[in-house]
Amino acid sequence: MATQTQLPDDFKCPISLEVMSDPVILSSGHTFDRASIQRWLDSGHRTCPITKLPLPEHPCLIPNHALRSLISNYTLVTPSKPQPCSHPQTLVSALTSPSSAIGTKLDSLTHLARLTKRDSSARRKLTESGAVPAVLKFIDSEDPVLQEKALPLLLNLSLDDDNKVGLVAEGVINRVVKILSVGSPDCRAIAATVITSLAVVEVNKATIGEYPDAIRALVGLLVAGKGREKKEAATALYAICSYADNRRRAIECGAVPILIGLSESGLERAMEVLGLLVKCKEGREEMMKVNGCVKVVAEVLRKGSSRGVQYGLFTLNCLCNYSESFCLEARNEGVLEICMGLVEEENEKIKRYAGSLIQTLRGNHAIA
């Protein structure tokens, strides 16, 4: 496959400067890799990174199928130095053959994971070849090395939207939930990322939430995991809790006090999950039970990133509209003064949320 330096500059994202795997067109007419432009938008920007022209509040990202096809075809036909990697079908055969040695299977998993990391056509061909059951078998393996090699490949296969529902139907959730509880630290982090990937499809969010112990395992990882595991578990919860029923399930599993504690320790993704859980009455009531909740959120408003501040403002607004005691506590923590400074921010969402919270704190309009 052609290297990054061999590919035309037009194939590279203007933000990441890496070859685009999922090019999308912004309303300004410029193309970016979806992941990069989504991070730009999620941070509150509403201008084109290149032209600086304003964008709508909810920008539409249009897939650039022509460029994606060009990139795929170019990497397939561009001459490159011989690589010590077998043909994909040979690798698949090595995976599925009972006579293949463990070392051969490990090499095949490594090469296939590398091949499918950026190449969507390779992911599609591998799925069509019937390799998924073999990959799942290795994830079920008692051999931790096989499991650790198979999980990145499963994650890659889950990146394509066309694969997401099929992988769930193949029984992926059962496997990754088990790994969340008993896998190695790296495996647990990847397993949580697989759930995040699968949850991109709306129907999968409901399926994941209904699966016994799925949400409980993620909440458990928030407690038992290390840095990366906690972050990936919080990201997975954020992905599946956009589905309302899953918010209540997470709350029932004791997520609220854990997330508040993690927000206090600096994990901003935890604040984002709280911004979803606060939308339901059960979530607000649980937050009211946690001593120092307002103080933690106020600290996020003072020191957090733009995204953390957005979710902190939204969370406090919901809480203060729900309870007079929260309004009083927020004023005592200096939230009104913080918001007075935030309305001067360039980020439109922060300005709007801060303005709304100022009105709430000044008017003290609590709801039942």
TORKOL-4160 file (C-alpha; in steps of 0.2 Angstrom, whole numbers, padded with zeros to 4 digits, m for minus):
368
<pt num="1" X="0000" Y="0000" Z="0000"/>
<pt num="2" X="0006" Y="0018" Z="m0004"/>
<pt num="3" X="0014" Y="0027" Z="0011"/>
<pt num="4" X="0007" Y="0044" Z="0018"/>
<pt num="5" X="0021" Y="0053" Z="0009"/>
<pt num="6" X="0017" Y="0045" Z="m0008"/>
<pt num="7" X="m0001" Y="0050" Z="m0009"/>
<pt num="8" X="m0007" Y="0066" Z="m0016"/>
<pt num="9" X="m0010" Y="0080" Z="m0004"/>
<pt num="10" X="m0028" Y="0081" Z="m0009"/>
<pt num="11" X="m0031" Y="0064" Z="m0001"/>
<pt num="12" X="m0025" Y="0071" Z="0016"/>
<pt num="13" X="m0037" Y="0080" Z="0029"/>
<pt num="14" X="m0032" Y="0098" Z="0031"/>
<pt num="15" X="m0034" Y="0096" Z="0050"/>
<pt num="16" X="m0025" Y="0080" Z="0054"/>
<pt num="17" X="m0014" Y="0080" Z="0038"/>
<pt num="18" X="m0017" Y="0061" Z="0037"/>
<pt num="19" X="m0025" Y="0052" Z="0023"/>
<pt num="20" X="m0044" Y="0052" Z="0025"/>
<pt num="21" X="m0053" Y="0036" Z="0028"/>
<pt num="22" X="m0070" Y="0044" Z="0028"/>
<pt num="23" X="m0070" Y="0061" Z="0018"/>
<pt num="24" X="m0085" Y="0072" Z="0021"/>
<pt num="25" X="m0089" Y="0089" Z="0013"/>
<pt num="26" X="m0093" Y="0104" Z="0023"/>
<pt num="27" X="m0106" Y="0117" Z="0017"/>
<pt num="28" X="m0090" Y="0128" Z="0013"/>
<pt num="29" X="m0086" Y="0116" Z="m0001"/>
<pt num="30" X="m0070" Y="0109" Z="0008"/>
<pt num="31" X="m0067" Y="0091" Z="0012"/>
<pt num="32" X="m0061" Y="0084" Z="0029"/>
<pt num="33" X="m0060" Y="0067" Z="0037"/>
<pt num="34" X="m0076" Y="0064" Z="0047"/>
<pt num="35" X="m0067" Y="0061" Z="0064"/>
<pt num="36" X="m0057" Y="0077" Z="0062"/>
<pt num="37" X="m0070" Y="0089" Z="0057"/>
<pt num="38" X="m0082" Y="0081" Z="0070"/>
<pt num="39" X="m0070" Y="0085" Z="0084"/>
<pt num="40" X="m0068" Y="0103" Z="0077"/>
<pt num="41" X="m0087" Y="0105" Z="0078"/>
<pt num="42" X="m0089" Y="0096" Z="0095"/>
<pt num="43" X="m0077" Y="0109" Z="0102"/>
<pt num="44" X="m0090" Y="0122" Z="0098"/>
<pt num="45" X="m0082" Y="0129" Z="0082"/>
<pt num="46" X="m0095" Y="0135" Z="0069"/>
<pt num="47" X="m0083" Y="0141" Z="0056"/>
<pt num="48" X="m0075" Y="0132" Z="0042"/>
<pt num="49" X="m0057" Y="0128" Z="0047"/>
<pt num="50" X="m0050" Y="0134" Z="0030"/>
<pt num="51" X="m0061" Y="0149" Z="0025"/>
<pt num="52" X="m0066" Y="0154" Z="0042"/>
<pt num="53" X="m0084" Y="0157" Z="0035"/>
<pt num="54" X="m0098" Y="0154" Z="0047"/>
<pt num="55" X="m0107" Y="0137" Z="0047"/>
<pt num="56" X="m0125" Y="0133" Z="0052"/>
<pt num="57" X="m0128" Y="0128" Z="0070"/>
<pt num="58" X="m0130" Y="0110" Z="0065"/>
<pt num="59" X="m0118" Y="0108" Z="0050"/>
<pt num="60" X="m0122" Y="0094" Z="0038"/>
<pt num="61" X="m0108" Y="0082" Z="0033"/>
<pt num="62" X="m0110" Y="0075" Z="0016"/>
<pt num="63" X="m0100" Y="0059" Z="0012"/>
<pt num="64" X="m0088" Y="0062" Z="m0002"/>
<pt num="65" X="m0090" Y="0045" Z="m0010"/>
<pt num="66" X="m0080" Y="0050" Z="m0026"/>
<pt num="67" X="m0064" Y="0055" Z="m0016"/>
<pt num="68" X="m0066" Y="0040" Z="m0005"/>
<pt num="69" X="m0066" Y="0029" Z="m0020"/>
<pt num="70" X="m0051" Y="0038" Z="m0028"/>
<pt num="71" X="m0041" Y="0036" Z="m0012"/>
<pt num="72" X="m0046" Y="0017" Z="m0011"/>
<pt num="73" X="m0042" Y="0014" Z="m0029"/>
<pt num="74" X="m0026" Y="0024" Z="m0028"/>
<pt num="75" X="m0019" Y="0014" Z="m0013"/>
<pt num="76" X="m0023" Y="m0002" Z="m0022"/>
<pt num="77" X="m0014" Y="0002" Z="m0038"/>
<pt num="78" X="0000" Y="0013" Z="m0033"/>
<pt num="79" X="0016" Y="0003" Z="m0034"/>
<pt num="80" X="0025" Y="0000" Z="m0017"/>
<pt num="81" X="0039" Y="m0009" Z="m0010"/>
<pt num="82" X="0035" Y="m0028" Z="m0006"/>
<pt num="83" X="0028" Y="m0030" Z="0011"/>
<pt num="84" X="0030" Y="m0046" Z="0022"/>
<pt num="85" X="0011" Y="m0047" Z="0022"/>
<pt num="86" X="0002" Y="m0061" Z="0014"/>
<pt num="87" X="m0013" Y="m0059" Z="0003"/>
<pt num="88" X="m0029" Y="m0056" Z="0013"/>
<pt num="89" X="m0037" Y="m0072" Z="0008"/>
<pt num="90" X="m0022" Y="m0082" Z="0013"/>
<pt num="91" X="m0023" Y="m0073" Z="0030"/>
<pt num="92" X="m0041" Y="m0077" Z="0032"/>
<pt num="93" X="m0038" Y="m0095" Z="0027"/>
<pt num="94" X="m0024" Y="m0096" Z="0041"/>
<pt num="95" X="m0037" Y="m0090" Z="0053"/>
<pt num="96" X="m0050" Y="m0102" Z="0049"/>
<pt num="97" X="m0039" Y="m0118" Z="0046"/>
<pt num="98" X="m0039" Y="m0130" Z="0061"/>
<pt num="99" X="m0022" Y="m0135" Z="0056"/>
<pt num="100" X="m0014" Y="m0118" Z="0057"/>
<pt num="101" X="m0001" Y="m0116" Z="0071"/>
<pt num="102" X="m0005" Y="m0103" Z="0085"/>
<pt num="103" X="0010" Y="m0093" Z="0079"/>
<pt num="104" X="0002" Y="m0092" Z="0061"/>
<pt num="105" X="m0015" Y="m0087" Z="0068"/>
<pt num="106" X="m0007" Y="m0073" Z="0078"/>
<pt num="107" X="0003" Y="m0066" Z="0063"/>
<pt num="108" X="m0013" Y="m0067" Z="0053"/>
<pt num="109" X="m0023" Y="m0057" Z="0066"/>
<pt num="110" X="m0009" Y="m0044" Z="0067"/>
<pt num="111" X="m0008" Y="m0042" Z="0048"/>
<pt num="112" X="m0027" Y="m0041" Z="0046"/>
<pt num="113" X="m0029" Y="m0028" Z="0060"/>
<pt num="114" X="m0015" Y="m0018" Z="0051"/>
<pt num="115" X="m0024" Y="m0020" Z="0034"/>
<pt num="116" X="m0041" Y="m0015" Z="0040"/>
<pt num="117" X="m0037" Y="m0001" Z="0051"/>
<pt num="118" X="m0039" Y="0012" Z="0038"/>
<pt num="119" X="m0045" Y="0003" Z="0022"/>
<pt num="120" X="m0064" Y="0002" Z="0022"/>
<pt num="121" X="m0064" Y="m0009" Z="0007"/>
<pt num="122" X="m0053" Y="m0022" Z="0016"/>
<pt num="123" X="m0065" Y="m0022" Z="0031"/>
<pt num="124" X="m0079" Y="m0025" Z="0019"/>
<pt num="125" X="m0071" Y="m0039" Z="0010"/>
<pt num="126" X="m0065" Y="m0047" Z="0026"/>
<pt num="127" X="m0083" Y="m0047" Z="0033"/>
<pt num="128" X="m0089" Y="m0055" Z="0016"/>
<pt num="129" X="m0076" Y="m0068" Z="0017"/>
<pt num="130" X="m0085" Y="m0076" Z="0032"/>
<pt num="131" X="m0070" Y="m0072" Z="0044"/>
<pt num="132" X="m0080" Y="m0064" Z="0058"/>
<pt num="133" X="m0085" Y="m0081" Z="0067"/>
<pt num="134" X="m0066" Y="m0085" Z="0067"/>
<pt num="135" X="m0062" Y="m0068" Z="0075"/>
<pt num="136" X="m0076" Y="m0071" Z="0088"/>
<pt num="137" X="m0069" Y="m0088" Z="0092"/>
<pt num="138" X="m0052" Y="m0080" Z="0096"/>
<pt num="139" X="m0060" Y="m0067" Z="0107"/>
<pt num="140" X="m0068" Y="m0082" Z="0117"/>
<pt num="141" X="m0051" Y="m0090" Z="0118"/>
<pt num="142" X="m0044" Y="m0094" Z="0135"/>
<pt num="143" X="m0027" Y="m0088" Z="0127"/>
<pt num="144" X="m0025" Y="m0070" Z="0132"/>
<pt num="145" X="m0013" Y="m0067" Z="0118"/>
<pt num="146" X="m0025" Y="m0073" Z="0105"/>
<pt num="147" X="m0039" Y="m0062" Z="0113"/>
<pt num="148" X="m0028" Y="m0047" Z="0113"/>
<pt num="149" X="m0023" Y="m0049" Z="0095"/>
<pt num="150" X="m0042" Y="m0052" Z="0089"/>
<pt num="151" X="m0050" Y="m0037" Z="0098"/>
<pt num="152" X="m0041" Y="m0024" Z="0088"/>
<pt num="153" X="m0047" Y="m0033" Z="0072"/>
<pt num="154" X="m0065" Y="m0034" Z="0079"/>
<pt num="155" X="m0064" Y="m0015" Z="0082"/>
<pt num="156" X="m0059" Y="m0011" Z="0065"/>
<pt num="157" X="m0073" Y="m0022" Z="0057"/>
<pt num="158" X="m0085" Y="m0012" Z="0068"/>
<pt num="159" X="m0080" Y="0004" Z="0061"/>
<pt num="160" X="m0091" Y="0002" Z="0045"/>
<pt num="161" X="m0109" Y="0006" Z="0047"/>
<pt num="162" X="m0114" Y="m0009" Z="0036"/>
<pt num="163" X="m0106" Y="m0021" Z="0049"/>
<pt num="164" X="m0113" Y="m0014" Z="0065"/>
<pt num="165" X="m0130" Y="m0022" Z="0066"/>
<pt num="166" X="m0123" Y="m0039" Z="0058"/>
<pt num="167" X="m0109" Y="m0040" Z="0072"/>
<pt num="168" X="m0122" Y="m0037" Z="0085"/>
<pt num="169" X="m0132" Y="m0051" Z="0078"/>
<pt num="170" X="m0117" Y="m0062" Z="0078"/>
<pt num="171" X="m0116" Y="m0061" Z="0097"/>
<pt num="172" X="m0102" Y="m0048" Z="0099"/>
<pt num="173" X="m0110" Y="m0039" Z="0114"/>
<pt num="174" X="m0110" Y="m0055" Z="0124"/>
<pt num="175" X="m0091" Y="m0056" Z="0121"/>
<pt num="176" X="m0086" Y="m0039" Z="0124"/>
<pt num="177" X="m0096" Y="m0037" Z="0140"/>
<pt num="178" X="m0087" Y="m0052" Z="0147"/>
<pt num="179" X="m0070" Y="m0044" Z="0143"/>
<pt num="180" X="m0076" Y="m0028" Z="0151"/>
<pt num="181" X="m0076" Y="m0038" Z="0167"/>
<pt num="182" X="m0062" Y="m0051" Z="0166"/>
<pt num="183" X="m0050" Y="m0045" Z="0152"/>
<pt num="184" X="m0033" Y="m0037" Z="0153"/>
<pt num="185" X="m0033" Y="m0018" Z="0154"/>
<pt num="186" X="m0029" Y="m0016" Z="0136"/>
<pt num="187" X="m0043" Y="m0028" Z="0131"/>
<pt num="188" X="m0055" Y="m0019" Z="0142"/>
<pt num="189" X="m0052" Y="m0003" Z="0135"/>
<pt num="190" X="m0054" Y="m0009" Z="0117"/>
<pt num="191" X="m0070" Y="m0019" Z="0122"/>
<pt num="192" X="m0077" Y="m0002" Z="0128"/>
<pt num="193" X="m0072" Y="0006" Z="0112"/>
<pt num="194" X="m0081" Y="m0008" Z="0102"/>
<pt num="195" X="m0097" Y="m0004" Z="0111"/>
<pt num="196" X="m0095" Y="0015" Z="0107"/>
<pt num="197" X="m0092" Y="0010" Z="0088"/>
<pt num="198" X="m0107" Y="m0001" Z="0088"/>
<pt num="199" X="m0118" Y="0012" Z="0096"/>
<pt num="200" X="m0117" Y="0023" Z="0082"/>
<pt num="201" X="m0132" Y="0014" Z="0075"/>
<pt num="202" X="m0147" Y="0019" Z="0084"/>
<pt num="203" X="m0155" Y="0002" Z="0085"/>
<pt num="204" X="m0139" Y="m0005" Z="0093"/>
<pt num="205" X="m0140" Y="0007" Z="0108"/>
<pt num="206" X="m0156" Y="m0001" Z="0113"/>
<pt num="207" X="m0149" Y="m0019" Z="0110"/>
<pt num="208" X="m0134" Y="m0015" Z="0120"/>
<pt num="209" X="m0144" Y="m0007" Z="0135"/>
<pt num="210" X="m0156" Y="m0022" Z="0136"/>
<pt num="211" X="m0141" Y="m0035" Z="0136"/>
<pt num="212" X="m0139" Y="m0041" Z="0154"/>
<pt num="213" X="m0124" Y="m0033" Z="0163"/>
<pt num="214" X="m0118" Y="m0022" Z="0148"/>
<pt num="215" X="m0121" Y="m0005" Z="0157"/>
<pt num="216" X="m0116" Y="m0012" Z="0174"/>
<pt num="217" X="m0100" Y="m0018" Z="0167"/>
<pt num="218" X="m0096" Y="m0001" Z="0160"/>
<pt num="219" X="m0100" Y="0007" Z="0176"/>
<pt num="220" X="m0089" Y="m0006" Z="0185"/>
<pt num="221" X="m0075" Y="m0001" Z="0173"/>
<pt num="222" X="m0077" Y="0017" Z="0178"/>
<pt num="223" X="m0072" Y="0011" Z="0196"/>
<pt num="224" X="m0060" Y="m0003" Z="0193"/>
<pt num="225" X="m0051" Y="0003" Z="0177"/>
<pt num="226" X="m0036" Y="0014" Z="0175"/>
<pt num="227" X="m0035" Y="0030" Z="0165"/>
<pt num="228" X="m0038" Y="0024" Z="0147"/>
<pt num="229" X="m0051" Y="0011" Z="0153"/>
<pt num="230" X="m0061" Y="0024" Z="0163"/>
<pt num="231" X="m0061" Y="0036" Z="0148"/>
<pt num="232" X="m0066" Y="0023" Z="0136"/>
<pt num="233" X="m0080" Y="0016" Z="0148"/>
<pt num="234" X="m0086" Y="0034" Z="0150"/>
<pt num="235" X="m0086" Y="0037" Z="0131"/>
<pt num="236" X="m0096" Y="0021" Z="0128"/>
<pt num="237" X="m0109" Y="0026" Z="0141"/>
<pt num="238" X="m0110" Y="0043" Z="0133"/>
<pt num="239" X="m0114" Y="0034" Z="0116"/>
<pt num="240" X="m0127" Y="0023" Z="0123"/>
<pt num="241" X="m0135" Y="0035" Z="0135"/>
<pt num="242" X="m0142" Y="0046" Z="0121"/>
<pt num="243" X="m0155" Y="0033" Z="0121"/>
<pt num="244" X="m0167" Y="0037" Z="0135"/>
<pt num="245" X="m0170" Y="0020" Z="0143"/>
<pt num="246" X="m0151" Y="0018" Z="0145"/>
<pt num="247" X="m0150" Y="0033" Z="0155"/>
<pt num="248" X="m0161" Y="0025" Z="0168"/>
<pt num="249" X="m0152" Y="0009" Z="0168"/>
<pt num="250" X="m0135" Y="0018" Z="0171"/>
<pt num="251" X="m0143" Y="0028" Z="0185"/>
<pt num="252" X="m0149" Y="0011" Z="0193"/>
<pt num="253" X="m0131" Y="0004" Z="0191"/>
<pt num="254" X="m0125" Y="0019" Z="0202"/>
<pt num="255" X="m0117" Y="0029" Z="0189"/>
<pt num="256" X="m0121" Y="0046" Z="0195"/>
<pt num="257" X="m0109" Y="0047" Z="0211"/>
<pt num="258" X="m0096" Y="0038" Z="0201"/>
<pt num="259" X="m0096" Y="0051" Z="0187"/>
<pt num="260" X="m0097" Y="0066" Z="0199"/>
<pt num="261" X="m0081" Y="0059" Z="0207"/>
<pt num="262" X="m0072" Y="0056" Z="0190"/>
<pt num="263" X="m0077" Y="0074" Z="0185"/>
<pt num="264" X="m0069" Y="0080" Z="0201"/>
<pt num="265" X="m0053" Y="0071" Z="0197"/>
<pt num="266" X="m0052" Y="0078" Z="0179"/>
<pt num="267" X="m0061" Y="0066" Z="0168"/>
<pt num="268" X="m0071" Y="0078" Z="0157"/>
<pt num="269" X="m0080" Y="0064" Z="0148"/>
<pt num="270" X="m0089" Y="0060" Z="0164"/>
<pt num="271" X="m0096" Y="0077" Z="0164"/>
<pt num="272" X="m0103" Y="0074" Z="0147"/>
<pt num="273" X="m0112" Y="0058" Z="0153"/>
<pt num="274" X="m0119" Y="0068" Z="0167"/>
<pt num="275" X="m0126" Y="0080" Z="0154"/>
<pt num="276" X="m0136" Y="0066" Z="0147"/>
<pt num="277" X="m0141" Y="0058" Z="0164"/>
<pt num="278" X="m0148" Y="0075" Z="0170"/>
<pt num="279" X="m0161" Y="0075" Z="0157"/>
<pt num="280" X="m0171" Y="0062" Z="0167"/>
<pt num="281" X="m0179" Y="0065" Z="0184"/>
<pt num="282" X="m0171" Y="0050" Z="0191"/>
<pt num="283" X="m0154" Y="0057" Z="0186"/>
<pt num="284" X="m0158" Y="0074" Z="0194"/>
<pt num="285" X="m0163" Y="0066" Z="0210"/>
<pt num="286" X="m0148" Y="0056" Z="0211"/>
<pt num="287" X="m0137" Y="0071" Z="0209"/>
<pt num="288" X="m0146" Y="0080" Z="0223"/>
<pt num="289" X="m0141" Y="0066" Z="0234"/>
<pt num="290" X="m0122" Y="0069" Z="0231"/>
<pt num="291" X="m0114" Y="0081" Z="0242"/>
<pt num="292" X="m0103" Y="0094" Z="0233"/>
<pt num="293" X="m0111" Y="0090" Z="0216"/>
<pt num="294" X="m0113" Y="0109" Z="0212"/>
<pt num="295" X="m0095" Y="0113" Z="0218"/>
<pt num="296" X="m0088" Y="0099" Z="0206"/>
<pt num="297" X="m0098" Y="0106" Z="0191"/>
<pt num="298" X="m0093" Y="0124" Z="0195"/>
<pt num="299" X="m0075" Y="0119" Z="0195"/>
<pt num="300" X="m0078" Y="0112" Z="0177"/>
<pt num="301" X="m0085" Y="0129" Z="0172"/>
<pt num="302" X="m0069" Y="0137" Z="0179"/>
<pt num="303" X="m0056" Y="0126" Z="0172"/>
<pt num="304" X="m0064" Y="0114" Z="0159"/>
<pt num="305" X="m0062" Y="0113" Z="0140"/>
<pt num="306" X="m0075" Y="0121" Z="0130"/>
<pt num="307" X="m0085" Y="0105" Z="0128"/>
<pt num="308" X="m0084" Y="0101" Z="0147"/>
<pt num="309" X="m0090" Y="0119" Z="0150"/>
<pt num="310" X="m0105" Y="0116" Z="0138"/>
<pt num="311" X="m0110" Y="0101" Z="0147"/>
<pt num="312" X="m0107" Y="0108" Z="0164"/>
<pt num="313" X="m0118" Y="0123" Z="0160"/>
<pt num="314" X="m0132" Y="0112" Z="0153"/>
<pt num="315" X="m0131" Y="0101" Z="0169"/>
<pt num="316" X="m0132" Y="0115" Z="0181"/>
<pt num="317" X="m0146" Y="0124" Z="0172"/>
<pt num="318" X="m0157" Y="0108" Z="0173"/>
<pt num="319" X="m0153" Y="0105" Z="0191"/>
<pt num="320" X="m0156" Y="0124" Z="0196"/>
<pt num="321" X="m0173" Y="0123" Z="0186"/>
<pt num="322" X="m0177" Y="0108" Z="0196"/>
<pt num="323" X="m0172" Y="0113" Z="0213"/>
<pt num="324" X="m0172" Y="0129" Z="0223"/>
<pt num="325" X="m0158" Y="0122" Z="0234"/>
<pt num="326" X="m0147" Y="0119" Z="0219"/>
<pt num="327" X="m0150" Y="0138" Z="0214"/>
<pt num="328" X="m0144" Y="0144" Z="0231"/>
<pt num="329" X="m0129" Y="0132" Z="0231"/>
<pt num="330" X="m0124" Y="0137" Z="0214"/>
<pt num="331" X="m0125" Y="0156" Z="0219"/>
<pt num="332" X="m0114" Y="0152" Z="0234"/>
<pt num="333" X="m0101" Y="0143" Z="0223"/>
<pt num="334" X="m0100" Y="0159" Z="0212"/>
<pt num="335" X="m0108" Y="0151" Z="0197"/>
<pt num="336" X="m0117" Y="0167" Z="0193"/>
<pt num="337" X="m0101" Y="0177" Z="0192"/>
<pt num="338" X="m0093" Y="0163" Z="0182"/>
<pt num="339" X="m0107" Y="0164" Z="0169"/>
<pt num="340" X="m0106" Y="0183" Z="0168"/>
<pt num="341" X="m0088" Y="0180" Z="0161"/>
<pt num="342" X="m0094" Y="0165" Z="0150"/>
<pt num="343" X="m0107" Y="0176" Z="0140"/>
<pt num="344" X="m0092" Y="0185" Z="0133"/>
<pt num="345" X="m0085" Y="0169" Z="0125"/>
<pt num="346" X="m0084" Y="0166" Z="0106"/>
<pt num="347" X="m0092" Y="0149" Z="0107"/>
<pt num="348" X="m0110" Y="0152" Z="0103"/>
<pt num="349" X="m0116" Y="0137" Z="0113"/>
<pt num="350" X="m0107" Y="0142" Z="0129"/>
<pt num="351" X="m0114" Y="0160" Z="0127"/>
<pt num="352" X="m0132" Y="0153" Z="0125"/>
<pt num="353" X="m0130" Y="0141" Z="0140"/>
<pt num="354" X="m0122" Y="0154" Z="0151"/>
<pt num="355" X="m0135" Y="0167" Z="0147"/>
<pt num="356" X="m0149" Y="0154" Z="0151"/>
<pt num="357" X="m0141" Y="0149" Z="0168"/>
<pt num="358" X="m0140" Y="0168" Z="0172"/>
<pt num="359" X="m0158" Y="0170" Z="0170"/>
<pt num="360" X="m0162" Y="0154" Z="0180"/>
<pt num="361" X="m0151" Y="0160" Z="0194"/>
<pt num="362" X="m0158" Y="0177" Z="0195"/>
<pt num="363" X="m0176" Y="0172" Z="0192"/>
<pt num="364" X="m0175" Y="0156" Z="0203"/>
<pt num="365" X="m0188" Y="0148" Z="0193"/>
<pt num="366" X="m0188" Y="0130" Z="0200"/>
<pt num="367" X="m0199" Y="0116" Z="0193"/>
<pt num="368" X="m0207" Y="0102" Z="0202"/>
